[in-house]
Amino acid sequence: MLKIFVGIEEGDSQCFDIARHIVCFTLFVALSMLLTGCSKEVEYLNPGTEISYSDNSTMTINGKGRTWDLAILPDGKIQPWSPHANHYIGREELEEIVSDQVKTLIIGAGYDGVAHLTPDGVKYVDELKKRGIKVYMQDTPGAVKLFNSLPKEGVLACFHLTC
């Protein structure tokens, strides 16, 4: 099956390299989620807590390091969030977390600000602005500073942690 997927001949060393990278990445993600407390247990931002972003892949919330993209909802709930197309954030990724409670949306676009809105993401953000929602998109270090500086009522923040 892998041979058909990658289009190379059986026994080719590239086939092993691709399979090995897929397996390693899958194991890395699973282990990261286990070690960072990703579980069915619902977690909320502790009142008055500031979040920190120390490097290009780790965010600390409530004293726990996180290495996966996440959203902090207006009620303080912390949940995994990820742009489906890696560095492109579309309407669908935003619609699944925006609720009627949102008055401010903060998008952390990665350590170096590599993530961008897709054309449908831009249209959706424009719709949100027309509804009176303030939208800020910047690199994740800047987005964290902004999040920490604002009162949390009505704030939705989503953070891409790498790149």
Steps between C-alpha positions, in 0.01 A plus 500: 500500500781741580660420163186616321469809720851628445540363147840337539619145455496247781832478678593859421668656805280811459199281576651405836595862573148626434339222706747555783427876503125441507530252787741726694280806454189309611679368809638848577154658483344225714776520760489881507127492562540250783785690663330839473179385658280472193219279616124490520526698821383855438748763610441869555731797528537589866362851570773762496750263341733630233618266231859490382662401176866427555622377165368396162302200623409519869225697671450485876147527635403427861858381557482234225708507185307458174653404168183476290298775335217607727210735556391673818125555478317797657391281794868415566484148359828387347471265205713369215468704181683462176488650157402205278738604221795554735595864441171612349205592717165477328141583579435147629777516762366828633128414481553194718619718791322835453180530705250773582706580812799622295566873500872477424685241292876467533683278250860404574653419161807314629833603646604677180145576385514243219131400510263698277129521434362328192275709273192355671665568836548866401132524400393346831719741699345789305154366595605484865621862487169609346328333799709720730758238601853634536749276320875500555738273311869510578796279581433281802737685739312824425162326524592364845596851620173638367299218662668560835430874482125474435211427735396144413124556464401424142857421389569201276866428435636234269870432477715324243807420710768412247653678199 
